[in-house]
Amino acid sequence: MRSKFLRLNTHDFIKGMILAAICTFITGFYQLIASGGVINWLTVRPVVIAAVGSAVSYLTKNLLTNSKDDFMQREASETFA
């Protein structure tokens, strides 16, 4: 089940972290190797910072999306008959 508006469940959090880390690290390391750079902390640090930024962006998107995947919309109120 998806998270409700302004809430994140554990599944969304873990999925976001994995997605952001893998995507950003692959892109960052590819650019680093393609440019002939040396892999050390000074060259990897921007990749790590970008990965954290991607994760925060993804989690913010999930936080602001309701369980029906509508961005910036509250949950529809459920009526019981």
N, C-alpha and C positions, 0 to 999 in steps of 0.2 A: 504494500500500500504506500502511496506517495505521502509526503509530509503535508501538513496543513499550512495555510498562509502564516507567515512569520514564525514558523517552527521548522526544525530540522530533525530528522530521525537519524539514528546511527548509520543506517544503510546509505542514506544520502551523503553523510559526512565522509564515510570511508570511500564511497564511489568517487566523490569529488576529489579527494586527495590523490587517489590512484590515477585518475584521469589526468589531472593537472600535472602531476609529477612525471608520468611517462611521456606525455606529449611535449612538455617543455624540455625535459632532459634530452629526448631524442633530437628535437630541433636545435637546441643549444649545442650539443656535442657535434652534430653534423656540421653546423656552421664553424665551430671551432676547428674541427679536423680539416674541413674544406679550405679554410684560410691558412692552413699550415701552422696553426698555433700549438703551443706546448700545453699539455694538460697539467696544471698545478692550481693551487688555491686562488691565485690572482685571476686566472682565466676562467675557472669554474664558478667563482663567486657570483658573477652576473647571471649565470644560468640558474643557480640556486635561488637568487632573488626573484627572477622571472617565474620560477616554479611556484614560489610562495604567493606571488601576485596572481598567478593563474588560479591557484587553489582558492584564494580569497574571493576572486571574481566569480568563480563557479558556485561557491557556497552562498555568496550574496544573491546570485540569480535564483538558486534553489530556495533561499529564505523568503524571497519576494514572489514566489510562484505558489499557487494553491495546489490542492490535490488533483485538480482537473487540468493542470498544466496551463493555467491562465495567469499571465504575468501581471502583478500589481492588482489582483482582484481578490476580495475576501471570499471566504468559503460561503457557498449558498446555504442559507438556513434550511434546516431539515424540519419539516412539519410532520407531526405524528397524528394520524387519524384514528 
